[in-house]
């Protein structure tokens, strides 16, 4: 909201205190930057995928809560709203307890140092942290996060250089779409490997059985194995690896870092 007012002055360079007194109010001007229509569905999809969304903004708490309610980040009557001034009073243990508490969390009036603390605290809990930002002050958090996501259209060069992912359309829905596609690729790779291993073991068992049993002739020759692999191994495996995302891929729990020998994102 902006208030417009005026007063007549005779001096070409009047003093500031004189100009800002005895004003006549002309009216109020309201400006609104509404969220994109697709953001609400993307937030719902992220919640189904067990992705925790924490709004970290420099806006006023009332503004942040209003926007969060419109897009679905906040749905309960009384979310936890914490300002940067309160974050300054919390030590690392207090911040960890705040982030671990159940419920919806909004961090408002924060500085770049606060964003860095929040990212570090989430990583201490073994969370895979993705940070979105567009300004130069977001660059430290983008660089420190596991996945830094910068805005391609409205973002600064500093933010894009610090991030590992750039959204060309500046849409949060693109993040949800990327998560959906990434989960599908991960599942397809697992299908691909399971099929290859099971198929090759089926070919290997007769040869090992004949060898240990002392059978004079090997049941399958090397050329036959290659012919079988070419016809019934490669093409079906490629088809499994190119399957489209399954309808319930966003309803499954996330992959735990460290499981099956995997590591955190670089």
Order of alpha helices (4+ residues) and beta strands (2+ residues): beta-alpha-beta-alpha-beta-alpha-beta-alpha-alpha-beta-alpha-beta-alpha-beta-alpha-beta-alpha-alpha-alpha
